[in-house]
Amino acid sequence: MDDELLELQRQFEFAQQAKSSIRLSDRNVVELVQKLQELHIIDFELLHTVSGKEYITPDQLRHEILAEVSKLGRVSVIDLADTTGVDLYHVEKQAQRIVSDDPGLMLIQGEIISQSYWDSVAEEVNDRLQECSQIALAELAAQLHVSSEMVASVLEPRLGTVVKGRLEGGQLYTPAYVARVTAMVRGAARGITVPTNLSVLWSSLQQLLQEMDGASGVAVEGSFFQSLFNGLVKEGEILGSLRAGVHWTPNVFASAQKESIDSFFSQNSFISYEVLHKLRIPQPIQFLQSRYPEGMPLVTTFVHPSMIEMLDAAAEDALERSSWIDSLSILPMSFGSQDASKLLSLCPSIQQGLKSDKAKIFGESYVFSNGFIKDVYDRLEKEMETFNVSGTSGTVVSDDLRETKAGHDASRLTELTENVSDSSVNKQAMEKGSKKKKGKGAGNMMTGPAENELDNQDRAPTKSKKNQRKGKNISSEQVAESKAAAKLVKIKEENLNIPSEDWVMKKIATLVPDFEEQGLDDPQTILRPLANYLRPMLINSWKERRKALFSENAERMKQLLDSLQKKFDEDVHNKLKNGDEVAEPQISESISLNPGERTSIAKTLPGSLSNKALAVVEALEGKRVETFMTALRDIAEESGLLLKKLDKKLERTLLHAYQKDLVSQVSAEMDPVSLLAKVVSLIYVQVHHKALQAPGRAIAVAVSRLKDKLDDSAHKILTDYQTATVTLLALISAASGDGEDCTSDRILSKRELLENQMTALKGLVLGTSKS
């Protein structure tokens, strides 16, 4: 077998050394290779070299590339194209294939780099690091012509093995330097006893390192300190809690903090949020709720349920004794009124008392029993019994109020009248010059400053832009006028002599001396809220008493007038009996007023009577009787007049008499035009049981509203008759100035048609009346 191989080798060598007698040109060789490829004798890819005189297979090209990478460790693809003599495109293609097949190689920025190259780089970096203690990755990247990220990715897996150091924040440090800085961080962290921002601590350590190492000192980033600190916390060498990465609270502070809070809360059953803020607890409510689940958060304080029980017991005792309490006097000084209000809402006795109307809360912190309030109200009502009620002016006069007002009312009215006299004159001149608002102007000249002020407010939106800009700088005269008007309004209210808020507060302070003894005489604390609650009830009581007195006086006046009339009639009878001449009494004629005149008269009335009179005038111009009757009852009650209640029996009698009268009128009516209105009124009485007085132009509307109340045939008779009547009236109106015979004939024919329909129309209503 070996002999045969040797023989074949000798023959192959002889064939190679033998010189051919036929030589092929380069072109023939190219054509021959192409022919062999066409015949698939050469079934693999061939690559041309740059010179065009050589062929190379892809496998050979990859082999040569790998040889260069193995020899150099880092080779540029461009250099490989020059070395192999193959086009750059084919070199890049094969380089990518090589890198994808071999995980130990990488293609970066047109260079093939092997792991052996990085190993050698890592050894060089380690040697340099041991000399300098620190190397920046940016510096290495610049030297190696790669990115810092690439350098970091290469060095990280070799740290601790090839490279004896630590990579942190883009810097490489030796273990000795890391241990030194770690010791500094540990010592500084253990020395902290209060919550600290670590950024401040790292700045101090950086400055310390620079002072220690001098100009040759290594610049250390804050992230390096933070990384070392996080490692120490994880290993348990320093104890505490880290919030938001930089806010450090040592355990020693947290323990002292919790002990302080627990001690205060256990001793006092409450703790304010301000205390926790001073202890650097940013969210006190959440902290306290997590630590004391049974506690209750208030507005500024956190309380234990025992605080609620204490306040509930005091409130329950006050309600049982029909008394009152100031919850702030029971609670600690740090509690505010809002805290007291919320705490009261949590007391069971208060909740039950408010639900059953046995308790009231005023001023957020004052609890009053209903019995105490009723007692104060009864005593105030008794004080008001000394008031005198005047039916003519609708005012109540008290000796106290009379004494306080008698001294200065006249001077105040004189002064205020002088202040507003100019504006009143100017306003009257304006109103006289206005023709469109004649009625309203007459009324405004008689009104008080309150109405003038409202009128000024109504006219404000019509001012020009220029006047609006001037309005920003109100003149002193306008200010004085507005103040004077406000004072006159107040005097007008005082003249009504209804107990004012100040009077009620003064009386409460007198009747309940406990308020002054406990320093609660300030009106804003309790007197004003209590007075605001009691004053409406006192005014209602006064109005009821006044109403009763007015009713009694009205009955007495009626009896007096009847007696006077009887005596007057007896005198007249005696004169007539004796033959003496008796003059006929003069009966004054009724005067018709327009809306403006009614408004003017209404505004001259005093106080609320003027407002109610204006409401009557407005309702009179409206379209609803119910609104007018309501306004009329209000003003009658305000003025002390008695309105007779509607007599249903008398109303039915009058309505029946009215119906009989309409039946007789319809039966006797011979004018077809006049018949329609009487028939419609009679139908309304029969259907709605109500009397109807409607003008001619409203008859059509009245007929349309009867559609649902009549059957179709009856309603057709009525509508046909109404249509014929309208047509006849239109013809008569058209012929009033025209004497043509044709128009007269049409009128006669239409009248005859209506006369023929009169029988059916009368039968429509008269038959119903008889039935």
C-alpha positions in Angstrom: 0.0 0.0 0.0 2.8 2.4 0.9 4.7 1.4 -2.3 1.7 2.3 -4.4 1.4 5.7 -2.8 5.0 6.4 -3.3 4.7 5.4 -7.0 1.7 7.8 -7.4 3.7 10.6 -5.8 6.6 10.1 -8.2 4.3 10.1 -11.2 2.5 13.3 -10.0 5.8 15.0 -9.4 7.0 14.0 -12.9 3.8 15.3 -14.5 4.3 18.6 -12.7 7.9 19.0 -13.7 7.2 18.0 -17.3 7.0 21.0 -19.6 3.9 21.3 -21.8 4.3 21.9 -25.4 1.1 23.9 -25.5 0.9 27.2 -23.5 -2.5 28.9 -22.7 -2.9 32.6 -22.6 -4.6 34.4 -19.6 -7.7 34.9 -21.7 -7.8 31.2 -22.6 -7.5 30.3 -19.0 -10.4 32.6 -18.0 -12.5 31.2 -20.8 -11.6 27.7 -19.7 -12.5 28.4 -16.1 -15.9 29.9 -17.2 -16.5 26.7 -19.4 -15.7 24.5 -16.5 -18.1 26.4 -14.3 -20.8 26.2 -17.0 -20.3 22.4 -17.1 -20.5 22.3 -13.3 -17.1 20.7 -13.2 -16.1 23.6 -10.9 -19.0 23.8 -8.6 -17.6 26.2 -6.0 -17.3 30.0 -5.9 -14.2 31.6 -7.2 -13.1 35.2 -6.3 -11.0 37.4 -8.5 -8.1 39.2 -7.0 -7.6 42.9 -7.4 -4.9 42.3 -10.0 -7.3 40.1 -12.0 -4.5 37.5 -12.6 -5.4 35.1 -9.7 -8.4 33.3 -8.4 -9.1 32.6 -4.7 -11.8 30.6 -3.1 -13.9 32.0 -0.2 -12.5 29.4 2.1 -8.9 30.4 1.3 -9.8 34.0 1.9 -11.3 33.2 5.3 -8.2 31.1 6.1 -5.9 34.1 5.3 -8.1 36.5 7.3 -8.0 34.2 10.4 -4.3 33.9 10.0 -3.9 37.7 10.2 -6.2 38.0 13.2 -4.4 35.2 15.0 -1.1 36.9 14.4 -2.1 40.5 15.2 -5.2 40.1 17.5 -6.7 43.3 16.0 -6.9 43.8 12.2 -8.6 46.5 10.1 -10.8 45.2 7.3 -9.2 47.7 5.0 -5.7 46.3 5.8 -7.0 42.8 5.1 -8.1 43.9 1.7 -4.6 45.1 0.9 -3.0 42.1 2.3 -5.1 39.5 0.5 -5.4 41.5 -2.7 -9.2 40.9 -2.7 -11.8 43.6 -3.1 -13.0 45.2 0.2 -16.6 44.0 -0.4 -15.6 40.3 -0.4 -13.3 40.9 2.6 -16.1 42.5 4.7 -18.5 39.8 3.7 -16.2 37.0 4.8 -15.2 38.9 7.9 -18.8 39.1 9.0 -19.1 35.4 8.4 -16.0 34.7 10.5 -17.2 36.8 13.4 -20.7 35.2 13.4 -19.1 31.7 13.5 -16.5 32.5 16.2 -17.8 34.0 19.5 -14.2 34.9 20.4 -14.0 37.5 17.7 -15.9 40.8 17.3 -16.2 43.3 14.4 -16.2 46.9 15.8 -15.9 49.9 13.6 -14.4 48.0 10.7 -11.9 46.1 12.8 -11.8 42.4 13.8 -10.7 42.1 17.4 -10.0 38.8 19.2 -10.4 38.1 22.9 -6.7 37.5 23.2 -6.1 41.1 22.2 -8.5 42.2 25.0 -6.7 40.0 27.4 -3.4 41.6 26.6 -5.1 45.1 26.9 -6.5 44.1 30.3 -3.0 43.0 31.5 -1.6 46.4 30.4 -4.4 48.3 32.1 -3.9 46.3 35.3 -0.1 47.1 35.3 -0.9 50.8 34.8 -3.6 50.8 37.4 -1.3 49.4 40.1 1.1 52.3 39.4 -1.5 55.1 39.3 -4.3 53.7 41.7 -6.9 55.1 39.3 -7.5 55.2 35.5 -10.4 56.9 33.7 -12.2 54.8 31.1 -12.4 57.8 28.8 -8.6 58.0 28.7 -8.3 54.2 27.8 -11.0 54.6 25.2 -9.1 57.5 23.6 -5.9 55.4 23.5 -7.6 52.3 22.1 -9.8 54.3 19.6 -13.0 52.7 20.9 -15.9 53.9 22.9 -15.9 54.1 26.7 -18.8 51.6 26.8 -16.8 49.1 24.8 -13.9 49.4 27.3 -16.2 49.0 30.2 -17.9 45.9 28.7 -14.5 44.4 28.0 -13.0 45.1 31.5 -16.0 44.2 33.6 -15.8 40.4 33.1 -12.0 40.6 33.8 -12.3 42.6 37.1 -10.9 40.6 40.0 -9.1 38.2 37.7 -6.9 39.9 35.1 -7.6 43.5 36.3 -7.1 43.8 40.1 -9.4 46.8 40.7 -13.0 48.2 40.9 -14.9 50.0 38.2 -17.2 52.7 39.5 -18.6 55.8 37.8 -16.3 55.6 34.7 -13.2 55.1 36.9 -11.0 52.2 37.7 -9.7 52.0 41.3 -7.3 49.7 43.0 -8.5 47.5 45.9 -6.4 49.4 48.4 -7.8 52.7 47.4 -11.4 51.3 47.5 -10.7 49.9 51.0 -9.4 53.3 52.1 -12.5 55.2 50.8 -14.8 52.5 52.1 -13.4 53.1 55.6 -14.0 56.8 55.2 -17.6 56.3 54.1 -18.2 53.8 57.0 -16.8 56.2 59.6 -18.7 59.2 58.3 -22.0 57.3 58.1 -21.7 55.9 61.6 -21.0 59.3 62.9 -24.4 60.6 61.6 -27.1 60.8 64.3 -29.8 62.9 62.5 -31.4 62.6 59.1 -28.9 63.8 56.5 -28.8 64.4 52.8 -26.0 62.2 51.6 -25.0 64.5 48.8 -23.7 67.0 51.4 -21.7 64.2 53.0 -20.1 63.1 49.8 -19.1 66.7 49.1 -17.3 66.8 52.5 -15.5 63.5 51.8 -14.4 64.8 48.4 -12.9 67.9 49.9 -11.2 65.8 52.6 -9.6 63.5 50.0 -8.3 66.4 48.1 -6.8 67.9 51.2 -5.2 64.5 52.1 -3.7 63.7 48.7 -2.8 67.1 47.5 -2.4 68.0 43.9 -1.8 64.3 43.0 -5.1 63.3 44.6 -7.6 61.3 42.7 -10.9 62.9 41.8 -13.7 60.8 43.2 -17.3 61.0 41.9 -20.2 61.1 44.3 -21.6 57.9 42.7 -18.5 56.0 43.9 -19.3 57.1 47.5 -22.9 56.2 47.0 -22.1 52.7 45.7 -19.8 52.0 48.6 -22.5 53.3 51.0 -25.2 51.1 49.5 -22.8 48.1 49.9 -22.2 48.9 53.5 -26.0 49.2 54.1 -26.6 45.9 52.4 -24.0 44.2 54.5 -25.5 45.6 57.6 -22.3 47.5 58.6 -24.4 50.7 59.0 -28.0 50.7 60.1 -30.7 53.1 59.0 -33.2 53.8 56.2 -32.6 55.3 52.9 -35.4 57.3 51.1 -35.2 58.6 47.6 -31.6 57.4 47.3 -30.1 60.3 49.2 -32.1 60.9 52.4 -30.5 58.9 55.1 -32.1 58.4 58.5 -29.9 56.5 61.0 -31.4 53.9 63.2 -30.3 55.7 66.3 -32.4 58.7 65.3 -35.4 56.7 64.3 -35.3 54.8 67.6 -35.1 58.1 69.6 -37.8 59.6 67.4 -40.3 56.7 67.9 -39.6 56.6 71.6 -40.2 60.3 71.9 -43.5 60.1 70.0 -44.6 57.0 71.9 -43.9 58.7 75.2 -45.8 61.9 74.4 -48.8 60.1 72.9 -49.1 57.6 75.7 -49.0 60.4 78.3 -51.2 62.9 76.6 -53.5 60.8 74.3 -52.8 63.2 71.5 -49.9 64.6 69.4 -49.8 67.5 67.0 -48.5 67.2 63.4 -46.2 70.2 64.1 -44.3 68.0 66.6 -43.7 65.4 63.9 -42.6 68.0 61.4 -40.0 69.1 63.9 -38.9 65.5 64.2 -38.5 65.5 60.4 -41.4 63.2 59.6 -42.7 64.5 56.3 -46.1 62.7 56.3 -47.3 62.7 59.9 -50.8 61.5 59.3 -49.7 58.4 57.4 -46.9 57.7 60.0 -49.3 58.0 63.0 -52.1 55.9 61.4 -49.6 53.1 60.6 -48.2 53.2 64.2 -51.5 53.8 66.0 -54.4 52.2 63.9 -56.9 53.0 66.7 -56.2 56.7 66.6 -58.2 59.5 64.9 -56.6 62.1 62.6 -57.9 65.6 63.1 -57.0 68.8 61.2 -53.8 69.7 63.2 -53.7 66.9 65.8 -53.8 63.1 66.1 -55.8 61.8 69.1 -56.4 58.6 71.0 -60.1 57.4 71.3 -59.9 58.2 75.0 -59.8 61.9 74.1 -63.2 61.4 72.3 -64.6 59.5 75.3 -63.5 62.4 77.6 -65.2 65.0 75.4 -68.2 62.9 74.9 -68.7 62.5 78.7 -68.5 66.3 79.2 -70.9 66.9 76.3 -73.4 64.3 77.6 -73.3 65.8 81.1 -74.0 69.3 79.6 -76.9 68.1 77.6 -78.4 66.3 80.5 -78.2 69.4 82.7 -79.6 71.6 79.9 -76.4 73.5 79.9 -73.6 74.3 77.5 -69.8 73.7 77.1 -66.9 75.1 75.3 -65.0 72.1 74.0 -61.8 74.1 73.6 -61.8 74.7 77.3 -61.8 71.0 77.9 -59.3 70.1 75.2 -55.5 70.9 75.4 -54.3 74.3 74.3 -52.8 73.1 71.1 -56.3 72.1 69.7 -57.9 74.5 67.2 -61.5 75.2 66.6 -61.5 72.9 63.5 -60.0 70.1 65.6 -62.8 70.6 68.2 -65.5 70.6 65.5 -64.3 67.3 64.0 -63.8 65.8 67.5 -67.4 66.8 68.4 -68.7 65.1 65.2 -67.1 61.9 66.5 -68.8 62.0 69.9 -71.8 59.6 70.1 -73.8 61.9 72.4 -73.4 64.8 70.1 -74.4 62.7 67.1 -77.5 61.5 68.8 -78.3 65.0 70.2 -78.0 66.6 66.7 -80.2 63.9 65.2 -82.9 64.3 67.9 -82.6 68.1 67.9 -81.5 68.1 71.5 -78.1 69.8 70.8 -76.7 72.6 68.7 -73.1 73.4 67.8 -72.2 77.1 67.3 -68.8 78.6 66.4 -67.4 75.1 65.7 -66.6 74.4 69.3 -69.6 75.4 71.4 -72.2 72.8 72.3 -75.6 74.0 73.6 -78.5 71.9 74.8 -81.9 72.6 73.4 -83.1 73.2 76.9 -80.6 76.0 77.5 -81.4 77.6 74.1 -85.1 77.5 74.9 -84.5 79.0 78.3 -82.5 81.9 76.7 -85.2 82.3 74.0 -88.0 82.4 76.6 -86.2 85.1 78.6 -85.5 87.1 75.5 -89.1 86.8 74.4 -90.1 88.0 77.9 -87.8 91.0 77.4 -89.6 91.8 74.2 -93.0 91.9 75.9 -92.1 95.4 77.0 -92.1 96.4 73.3 -95.0 98.5 72.0 -96.5 97.5 68.6 -97.9 100.3 66.4 -100.4 99.3 63.7 -100.1 102.5 61.7 -96.4 102.4 61.0 -95.8 98.7 61.5 -92.9 99.3 64.0 -92.1 98.1 67.4 -90.7 100.5 70.0 -88.6 99.5 73.0 -87.5 101.7 75.8 -84.0 100.5 75.4 -83.9 101.2 71.7 -85.7 104.6 72.2 -83.1 105.7 74.8 -80.1 104.7 72.6 -81.5 106.4 69.5 -83.0 109.6 71.0 -79.7 111.3 71.5 -78.1 111.1 68.0 -80.7 110.2 65.4 -81.6 113.8 64.6 -78.0 114.9 64.1 -77.2 111.8 62.0 -80.2 112.3 59.8 -79.4 116.0 59.3 -75.7 115.2 58.4 -76.5 112.4 56.1 -79.3 114.3 54.4 -76.9 117.1 53.6 -74.3 114.6 52.3 -76.8 113.1 49.7 -78.8 116.2 48.9 -76.7 117.1 45.9 -76.8 113.7 44.4 -80.6 113.5 45.0 -81.2 116.9 43.2 -79.0 115.8 40.3 -80.9 112.5 40.0 -84.3 114.2 40.1 -83.1 116.5 37.3 -82.2 113.5 35.2 -85.5 111.8 35.9 -87.5 114.9 35.0 -85.7 115.0 31.6 -86.5 111.4 30.8 -89.9 110.9 29.0 -89.7 107.2 28.6 -89.4 106.6 32.3 -91.8 109.2 33.6 -93.7 107.0 36.0 -90.4 105.5 37.4 -88.8 108.9 37.7 -91.7 110.2 39.8 -91.4 107.2 42.1 -87.6 107.6 42.4 -87.9 111.2 43.6 -89.8 109.9 46.6 -87.6 106.9 47.5 -84.8 106.6 50.0 -81.1 106.1 49.4 -81.4 102.4 49.3 -83.4 102.5 46.1 -81.1 105.2 44.7 -78.2 102.9 45.3 -79.9 99.9 43.6 -80.8 102.1 40.6 -77.1 103.2 40.3 -76.1 99.5 40.3 -78.7 98.7 37.6 -77.4 101.5 35.4 -73.7 100.5 35.8 -73.5 98.1 32.9 -74.5 100.8 30.4 -71.5 103.0 31.0 -69.0 103.6 28.2 -65.5 102.2 28.3 -64.2 105.6 29.2 -66.5 105.8 32.2 -65.5 102.2 33.2 -61.9 103.2 33.3 -62.8 106.2 35.4 -64.7 104.0 37.7 -61.4 102.4 38.8 -60.6 105.7 40.5 -63.7 106.5 42.4 -63.9 110.1 43.6 -64.1 111.1 47.2 -67.6 112.5 46.6 -68.9 109.1 45.3 -67.4 107.3 48.3 -69.0 109.8 50.7 -72.3 109.4 48.9 -72.2 105.6 49.1 -71.3 105.7 52.8 -74.1 108.1 53.5 -76.6 106.0 51.6 -75.5 102.9 53.6 -75.9 104.8 56.9 -79.4 106.0 55.8 -80.4 102.4 55.1 -79.2 101.4 58.5 -81.2 104.2 60.1 -84.2 103.2 58.1 -83.9 99.7 59.5 -83.4 101.0 63.0 -86.6 103.1 62.7 -88.4 99.8 62.2 -87.2 99.0 65.8 -87.1 95.3 65.2 -84.5 93.9 67.6 -81.2 94.2 66.0 -78.3 91.7 66.2 -76.4 93.9 68.6 -79.4 94.3 70.9 -79.9 90.5 71.0 -76.2 90.0 71.7 -76.2 92.5 74.5 -79.3 90.9 76.1 -77.7 87.4 75.8 -74.6 88.7 77.5 -76.8 90.2 80.3 -79.0 87.1 80.7 -76.0 84.6 80.6 -73.2 86.1 82.8 -71.2 82.9 82.4 -70.1 84.1 78.9 -68.4 87.1 80.3 -66.9 85.3 83.2 -65.3 82.7 80.9 -64.0 85.4 78.6 -66.6 84.7 75.8 -68.0 88.3 75.6 -66.3 88.7 72.2 -69.1 88.9 69.7 -67.2 86.8 67.2 -66.9 83.8 69.5 -70.3 82.7 70.6 -72.6 85.7 71.0 -73.0 86.5 67.3 -73.7 82.8 66.2 -76.2 82.4 69.1 -77.9 85.7 68.3 -78.1 84.9 64.6 -79.9 81.6 65.6 -82.3 83.2 68.1 -83.1 86.5 66.3 -85.2 85.0 63.4 -87.3 83.1 66.0 -87.7 86.3 68.1 -88.7 88.3 65.0 -91.3 85.6 64.0 -92.7 85.7 67.6 -92.9 89.5 67.4 -94.6 89.3 64.1 -97.1 86.8 65.4 -97.8 89.0 68.4 -98.2 92.0 66.1 -100.5 90.1 63.8 -102.7 89.0 66.7 -102.8 92.6 68.0 -103.7 93.9 64.5 -106.5 91.3 64.2 -107.8 92.3 67.6 -107.5 96.0 66.8 -109.2 95.5 63.4 -112.2 93.9 65.1 -112.4 96.7 67.7 -112.1 99.3 65.0 -115.0 97.6 63.1 -117.1 97.7 66.2 -116.1 101.3 66.8 -117.0 102.3 63.3 -120.3 100.5 63.5 -121.1 102.3 66.7 -120.0 105.7 65.2 -122.1 105.0 62.1 -125.1 104.1 64.3 -124.8 107.3 66.3 -124.3 109.4 63.1 -127.4 107.7 61.5 -129.4 108.6 64.7 -128.4 112.3 64.5 -129.4 112.4 60.8 -132.6 110.6 61.6 -133.5 113.1 64.3 -132.7 116.0 61.9 -134.9 114.6 59.2 -137.6 113.8 61.8 -137.6 117.4 63.0 -137.6 118.7 59.5 -134.1 120.1 59.4 -132.1 120.2 56.2 -129.4 117.6 55.9 -126.8 117.9 53.2 -126.1 115.0 50.9 -122.8 113.3 51.6 -120.2 113.9 48.9 -118.9 110.8 47.3 -115.4 111.2 46.0 -114.8 109.8 42.5 -112.3 106.9 42.1 -109.0 107.8 40.6 -107.3 105.6 38.0 -103.5 105.3 38.4 -101.0 104.2 35.8 -98.2 101.7 36.7 -95.6 104.5 37.2 -97.8 106.3 39.7 -98.5 103.0 41.6 -94.8 102.3 41.7 -94.1 105.8 43.1 -96.6 105.5 45.8 -95.3 102.0 46.7 -91.8 103.3 47.1 -92.9 106.0 49.6 -94.0 103.3 52.0 -91.6 102.4 54.9 -89.3 99.4 55.1 -90.5 96.0 54.0 -94.0 97.4 53.4 -92.5 99.2 50.3 -91.1 95.9 48.9 -94.4 94.1 49.3 -96.3 97.0 47.7 -93.9 96.9 44.7 -94.6 93.2 44.5 -98.4 93.9 44.4 -97.9 96.5 41.6 -95.8 94.0 39.6 -98.3 91.2 40.1 -101.2 93.6 39.0 -99.4 94.0 35.7 -99.0 90.3 35.3 -101.3 87.6 33.9 -101.9 85.3 36.9 -104.5 86.0 39.5 -102.9 83.6 42.0 -99.7 85.7 42.0 -101.6 88.9 42.6 -103.7 87.3 45.4 -100.5 86.0 47.1 -98.9 89.5 46.9 -102.1 91.1 48.2 -102.3 88.8 51.2 -98.6 89.5 52.0 -99.0 93.3 52.0 -102.3 93.0 54.0 -100.6 91.0 56.6 -97.6 93.4 56.7 -99.9 96.4 57.1 -102.2 94.8 59.6 -105.3 94.8 57.4 -107.8 92.0 57.5 -108.9 90.4 54.3 -112.2 88.6 54.4 -111.9 84.9 53.5 -113.8 83.8 50.4 -117.4 82.7 51.2 -117.9 79.6 49.1 -121.6 79.6 49.7 -122.0 83.2 48.7 -119.8 82.5 45.6 -122.1 79.7 44.5 -125.1 81.9 45.1 -123.7 84.7 43.0 -122.6 82.3 40.3 -126.1 80.8 40.1 -127.6 84.3 39.9 -125.1 85.2 37.2 -126.0 82.1 35.2 -129.7 82.8 35.4 -129.1 86.3 34.3 -127.1 85.1 31.3 -129.8 82.6 30.4 -132.4 85.4 30.4 -130.1 87.6 28.3 -129.5 84.8 25.7 -133.2 84.1 25.5 -134.1 87.7 24.9 -131.1 88.6 22.7 -132.0 89.3 19.0 -128.8 90.8 17.8 -126.7 88.0 16.3 -123.4 89.8 17.0 -124.0 90.5 20.7 -125.3 86.9 21.2 -121.9 85.3 20.7 -120.2 86.8 23.8 -123.1 86.0 26.0 -123.3 82.4 24.8 -119.6 81.8 25.3 -119.8 83.3 28.9 -122.8 81.0 29.6 -121.0 77.9 28.3 -118.0 78.8 30.6 -120.3 78.9 33.6 -121.9 75.6 32.6 -118.6 73.8 31.9 -116.0 75.4 34.3 -118.4 76.8 36.9 -116.6 80.1 36.7 -117.7 83.5 35.5 -116.0 84.8 32.3 -115.7 88.5 31.3 -113.7 88.7 28.0 -113.3 91.4 25.4 -114.4 90.8 21.8 -110.8 90.1 20.6 -110.5 87.3 23.2 -113.6 85.4 22.2 -111.8 83.3 19.6 -109.3 82.1 22.2 -112.1 81.3 24.6 -113.9 79.3 21.9 -110.7 77.3 21.1 -110.3 76.4 24.8 -113.8 74.9 24.9 -112.9 72.2 22.3 -112.1 69.6 24.8 -115.2 70.3 26.9 -117.8 70.1 24.1 -118.7 67.3 21.6 -117.7 67.8 18.0 -121.1 68.8 16.7 -121.6 71.4 19.4 -118.2 72.9 19.0 -118.7 73.0 15.2 -121.9 75.1 15.7 -120.0 77.4 18.0 -117.0 77.9 15.7 -119.1 78.3 12.6 -121.1 81.0 14.3 -118.0 82.7 15.6 -116.5 82.7 12.0 -119.6 84.1 10.5 -119.7 86.8 13.1 -116.1 87.8 12.4 -116.9 87.9 8.7 -120.0 90.1 9.3 -118.0 92.5 11.4 -115.3 92.7 8.8 -117.9 93.6 6.1 -119.5 96.2 8.3 -116.0 97.8 9.0 -115.2 97.8 5.3 -118.5 99.4 4.3 -118.3 102.1 7.0 -117.0 104.6 4.4 -118.3 103.0 1.3 -122.0 103.1 0.2 -122.0 100.5 -2.6 -125.1 98.4 -2.9 -123.1 95.2 -3.4 -121.5 95.5 0.0 -124.8 96.2 1.7 -126.3 93.2 0.0 -123.5 91.0 1.3 -124.0 92.3 4.8 -127.7 91.6 4.7 -127.1 88.1 3.4 -124.5 87.4 6.1 -126.8 88.8 8.8 -129.7 86.6 7.6 -127.3 83.6 7.7 -126.4 84.4 11.4 -130.1 84.9 12.3 -130.8 81.5 10.9 -128.0 80.0 13.0 -129.1 81.9 16.2 -131.8 79.2 16.9 -129.2 76.4 16.8 -126.8 78.4 19.0 -129.4 79.3 21.6 -130.5 75.7 21.7 -126.9 74.6 22.4 -126.8 76.5 25.7 -130.5 76.9 26.7 -131.1 73.1 26.4 -128.1 72.5 28.7 -129.3 75.0 31.2 -132.8 73.5 31.4 -131.4 70.0 31.8 
